Amino acid sequence: MSVSNQAMTRRGLLIAGGAATAAAATSGSSALAREESAVQGGWSGDDASRARIDVHHHFTAPAWVDWAEREGLVVREELPWWARWDLDSTLALMDRVGIATAVLNPTMQDRYRSAAQAREGLTVVFEALSDLIAAHPGRFAVLGPAVLDHPEVTTWALRHAFDELGAVGVSVKANYNGVYLGDPSYDSLFAQLDERATVLFTHPLDLPSGPPGSPTVPGIPNFMCDFLLDTTRAAVNLIRSKTLDRYPHLSVVLPHAGGFLPQIATRMKAFGDFCTPPLDAARVQDYLHRFYYDTAGPMASAGTLVSTAGADRILFGTDWPAASADIITAFTVPAIETDPVLTDRRRRGINRANALHLMPSLGRA
């Protein structure tokens, strides 16, 4: 799909979602105030840990896998491990780690052959989400999926996600067919997102220059290095293109602690003149404070991220089930609980309060 066609597919994607998002923010403001007050003053120690909000949680509905296999879209035995989501192990992980609410990001939504098939598949996903939310009140929130190859289906899907399921944001990949966020072809989409003060969650995949699904470097899985670079490219392009200036009400969440972005902050200041247009070195730090960053990955250095973005821009995330329970409990959680840079107040913010500030409707749960 060409860049111009991509621009066309993005028009009107979120028309239906904006009103619901604004209403959620308004109705959730009082709940946010109560929750933030409790996080800052009332919860401590184990209580704060049990209140976590996980903003990085992949969801592949088992019912969708059944449907997709019947449609010939997937072969169950060949699915990656992160597409094998199940309720029992998910709740066990959430209880073990102290996750009160997980924000579900529907996956595997780029395999449809036609608009009709996409609508049918998403209907299966939405039914599964609706049943899950009803059966476990307060434990799950959702992100609206964008199936940009089928714009009319995406408009319908986001309307359903926001109006029926109370979606707290939108999920968009770092690049589509090698065109990164920040490219002018995204302007129509971002204008709509900015108008509604939408939260945009982005996620990396294989680098566009590499063979799809195969390691760019033999023996090194792409999620080890390439995913982080994919996120970094998108973030730098959003800065370089002044997208963050033109859409100041757009909130962008970067996964995996921003990829390599915190580590190249000084490099961006030193070599920004080589970009087109040049980066304003004096403003690089301001731009880095515009993003939110989640702890999935796990987070390597809290000190670097705090100095880059500020502790109030860090959100708890696990990457479940791409990251196993053992990884989450042995690396992700200890990185937050033991880092001396993080005070108790900062930990409470990362665990819950920062997410509530960004997505007030979560407070109603």
DOTOR-134249 format. One line per 5 residues: their letters; for each residue x, y, z of C-alpha. Coordinates in steps of 0.02 Angstrom, whole numbers, plus 50000, padded with zeros to 5 digits. Example, Ala and Ser with C-alpha at 12.3 -4.5 7.8 and 13.67 -1.06 7.14 Angstrom:
2
AS = 50615/49775/50390 | 50684/49947/50357
***
This chain:
365
MSVSN = 50000/50000/50000 | 50073/50170/49949 | 50097/50315/50067 | 49960/50413/49979 | 49841/50266/49995
QAMTR = 49889/50250/50177 | 49842/50431/50202 | 49672/50396/50128 | 49645/50244/50239 | 49673/50349/50393
RGLLI = 49538/50477/50356 | 49393/50471/50473 | 49458/50327/50577 | 49413/50399/50745 | 49261/50507/50711
AGGAA = 49151/50402/50823 | 49278/50379/50961 | 49310/50559/51006 | 49148/50599/51096 | 49160/50443/51200
TAAAA = 49340/50482/51248 | 49296/50659/51300 | 49147/50598/51399 | 49254/50468/51486 | 49381/50600/51534
TSGSS = 49246/50713/51606 | 49150/50580/51700 | 49312/50503/51763 | 49389/50663/51830 | 49317/50648/52004
ALARE = 49364/50465/52012 | 49539/50512/51956 | 49553/50639/52096 | 49500/50510/52225 | 49615/50377/52156
ESAVQ = 49766/50492/52142 | 49736/50553/52318 | 49732/50374/52379 | 49889/50328/52282 | 49986/50477/52343
GGWSG = 49928/50472/52524 | 49840/50312/52570 | 49923/50167/52482 | 50096/50107/52523 | 50198/49948/52518
DDASR = 50098/49795/52466 | 49937/49896/52447 | 50017/50003/52312 | 50085/49849/52223 | 49913/49768/52217
ARIDV = 49843/49924/52132 | 49948/49912/51974 | 49878/49957/51803 | 49962/49861/51662 | 49958/49966/51503
HHHFT = 50054/49841/51396 | 49954/49680/51383 | 49930/49586/51220 | 49763/49500/51193 | 49729/49366/51064
APAWV = 49553/49304/51097 | 49546/49112/51100 | 49378/49123/51011 | 49462/49225/50874 | 49595/49091/50852
DWAER = 49458/48961/50830 | 49372/49072/50702 | 49534/49117/50610 | 49584/48936/50596 | 49417/48893/50518
EGLVV = 49443/49038/50396 | 49616/48975/50350 | 49701/49132/50418 | 49808/49044/50548 | 49874/48873/50592
REELP = 49856/48853/50779 | 50015/48751/50800 | 50117/48884/50709 | 50057/49033/50811 | 50191/49124/50911
WWARW = 50187/49102/51098 | 50123/49277/51127 | 49963/49234/51031 | 49919/49095/51153 | 49823/49202/51278
DLDST = 49714/49114/51406 | 49611/49180/51549 | 49670/49068/51690 | 49856/49102/51669 | 49820/49286/51640
LALMD = 49723/49307/51802 | 49855/49205/51893 | 49992/49322/51829 | 49890/49476/51871 | 49858/49417/52049
RVGIA = 50038/49363/52071 | 50107/49531/52016 | 49969/49637/52094 | 49889/49701/51934 | 49718/49773/51970
TAVLN = 49678/49816/51788 | 49757/49763/51623 | 49733/49868/51466 | 49709/49742/51325 | 49783/49773/51153
PTMQD = 49699/49658/51025 | 49830/49571/50916 | 49832/49473/50752 | 49716/49599/50668 | 49820/49620/50509
RYRSA = 49779/49454/50426 | 49610/49485/50347 | 49587/49458/50160 | 49435/49571/50138 | 49334/49704/50226
AQARE = 49193/49581/50257 | 49312/49457/50337 | 49391/49595/50443 | 49221/49647/50509 | 49175/49468/50549
GLTVV = 49341/49436/50637 | 49329/49595/50739 | 49152/49550/50789 | 49223/49391/50865 | 49355/49494/50957
FEALS = 49229/49619/51024 | 49112/49484/51085 | 49257/49403/51177 | 49307/49570/51254 | 49129/49610/51305
DLIAA = 49109/49441/51390 | 49278/49460/51476 | 49238/49633/51544 | 49067/49579/51604 | 49134/49424/51691
HPGRF = 49278/49515/51776 | 49224/49694/51815 | 49367/49815/51836 | 49503/49692/51787 | 49513/49734/51602
AVLGP = 49510/49889/51492 | 49534/49894/51303 | 49621/49986/51162 | 49532/50015/50998 | 49610/49919/50852
AVLDH = 49651/50008/50690 | 49640/49895/50536 | 49703/50026/50416 | 49691/49919/50260 | 49502/49929/50279
PEVTT = 49457/50108/50331 | 49269/50083/50334 | 49290/49932/50447 | 49409/50029/50558 | 49284/50170/50578
WALRH = 49153/50044/50631 | 49276/49953/50743 | 49332/50107/50837 | 49153/50166/50858 | 49113/49999/50938
AFDEL = 49272/50000/51043 | 49240/50173/51114 | 49051/50177/51128 | 49017/49997/51178 | 49175/49941/51266
GAVGV = 49237/50107/51335 | 49408/50098/51251 | 49540/50204/51338 | 49650/50231/51185 | 49699/50176/51010
SVKAN = 49834/50054/50958 | 49944/50099/50808 | 50103/50015/50748 | 50267/50112/50742 | 50271/50095/50553
YNGVY = 50157/50035/50414 | 50246/49961/50264 | 50403/50056/50310 | 50315/50225/50332 | 50345/50284/50510
LGDPS = 50235/50385/50625 | 50273/50567/50593 | 50263/50551/50404 | 50142/50678/50326 | 50028/50535/50274
YDSLF = 49977/50520/50457 | 49924/50702/50475 | 49740/50672/50446 | 49737/50537/50578 | 49837/50639/50703
AQLDE = 49728/50792/50678 | 49578/50689/50732 | 49672/50612/50877 | 49731/50783/50936 | 49556/50856/50926
RATVL = 49497/50723/51047 | 49652/50723/51158 | 49670/50539/51118 | 49798/50421/51193 | 49895/50332/51057
FTHPL = 49985/50173/51104 | 50117/50122/50978 | 50206/49955/50966 | 50356/49897/50864 | 50372/49750/50747
DLPSG = 50509/49688/50629 | 50610/49825/50545 | 50542/49861/50370 | 50712/49826/50291 | 50717/49648/50355
PPGSP = 50629/49489/50298 | 50457/49479/50383 | 50458/49357/50526 | 50642/49313/50506 | 50788/49375/50611
TVPGI = 50879/49522/50534 | 51038/49451/50611 | 51041/49261/50614 | 51031/49195/50790 | 50967/49358/50867
PNFMC = 50778/49373/50887 | 50710/49535/50817 | 50627/49581/50982 | 50800/49587/51062 | 50863/49738/50963
DFLLD = 50756/49778/50811 | 50596/49812/50906 | 50684/49943/51011 | 50754/50026/50855 | 50582/50024/50774
TTRAA = 50510/50119/50922 | 50658/50239/50922 | 50638/50277/50737 | 50454/50318/50760 | 50487/50430/50911
VNLIR = 50629/50527/50827 | 50524/50548/50670 | 50381/50618/50773 | 50503/50745/50844 | 50593/50783/50680
SKTLD = 50430/50812/50587 | 50367/50927/50726 | 50213/50817/50741 | 50216/50842/50930 | 50211/51031/50903
RYPHL = 50068/51025/50778 | 49964/50908/50885 | 49997/50962/51065 | 49847/50869/51137 | 49900/50701/51069
SVVLP = 49972/50584/51201 | 50092/50451/51135 | 50144/50301/51239 | 50309/50221/51189 | 50334/50039/51239
HAGGF = 50489/49959/51313 | 50545/50118/51401 | 50555/50210/51235 | 50673/50089/51150 | 50842/50175/51130
LPQIA = 50768/50350/51140 | 50828/50393/51317 | 51003/50331/51276 | 51021/50440/51120 | 50955/50602/51196
TRMKA = 51128/50681/51196 | 51163/50613/51023 | 51005/50696/50958 | 51063/50862/51029 | 51239/50843/50957
FGDFC = 51193/50781/50783 | 51020/50854/50760 | 51084/50976/50628 | 51108/50829/50510 | 50922/50792/50510
TPPLD = 50803/50869/50382 | 50736/50984/50445 | 50867/51006/50582 | 50822/50964/50760 | 50823/51109/50882
AARVQ = 50948/51049/51012 | 50876/51167/51142 | 50706/51084/51127 | 50755/50900/51122 | 50729/50879/51309
DYLHR = 50558/50960/51298 | 50508/50838/51162 | 50567/50689/51264 | 50455/50748/51405 | 50306/50741/51288
FYYDT = 50302/50552/51276 | 50245/50424/51402 | 50352/50268/51425 | 50303/50097/51489 | 50411/49978/51591
AGPMA = 50386/49823/51481 | 50545/49750/51417 | 50597/49759/51558 | 50654/49938/51595 | 50844/49942/51597
SAGTL = 50881/50099/51696 | 50754/50198/51793 | 50882/50335/51820 | 50904/50365/51634 | 50718/50366/51601
VSTAG = 50677/50479/51748 | 50809/50605/51694 | 50747/50594/51514 | 50560/50607/51541 | 50519/50627/51725
ADRIL = 50446/50494/51839 | 50268/50553/51806 | 50283/50497/51624 | 50321/50315/51664 | 50183/50185/51659
FGTDW = 50185/50006/51723 | 50181/49878/51582 | 50220/49694/51572 | 50213/49640/51387 | 50114/49488/51441
PAASA = 50107/49357/51368 | 50254/49400/51255 | 50350/49415/51418 | 50325/49262/51528 | 50273/49265/51710
DIITA = 50451/49220/51759 | 50523/49367/51661 | 50395/49486/51733 | 50424/49431/51913 | 50614/49412/51898
FTVPA = 50653/49568/51796 | 50509/49688/51759 | 50440/49706/51935 | 50609/49706/52027 | 50671/49842/51910
IETDP = 50536/49954/51985 | 50538/49893/52164 | 50726/49895/52194 | 50794/50039/52092 | 50858/50170/52216
VLTDR = 50810/50312/52099 | 50626/50271/52125 | 50554/50337/52287 | 50395/50261/52359 | 50297/50407/52287
RRRGI = 50371/50378/52115 | 50334/50192/52124 | 50153/50226/52169 | 50142/50342/52019 | 50218/50215/51901
NRANA = 50109/50075/51968 | 49944/50170/51953 | 49928/50358/51971 | 50016/50405/51809 | 49899/50292/51709
LHLMP = 49748/50367/51795 | 49808/50542/51753 | 49829/50493/51571 | 49669/50390/51558 | 49546/50453/51691
SLGRA = 49409/50331/51640 | 49513/50192/51716 | 49471/50267/51886 | 49290/50214/51867 | 49346/50032/51865
***
